[in-house]
């Protein structure tokens, strides 16, 4: 069961994301990809798109805490679109 950190909830409000959009990515309801964080061993980074919103969501897999949500960067978005296209 995912839970939102206080920091995550604050960033979501600032960036215009809704809880259901974030959960769509994390639960695999939309095409998404998961990569381990290069900096934190217990963190996974989810990349997904809901409507026109491309987002990156780092989560702590051990506690299932959603750390934050941010828009994908240009290179991340390009990689995401390429991977979705290639299946």
Buried (B, 14 or more C-beta within 10 A) or exposed (E): EBEBBEEBBEBBEEEEBEBEBBBBBBEEEBEBBBEEBEEEEEBBBBBBBBEEBBBBBBBBEEEEBBBBBBBBEEEBBEBBEEEBEEE
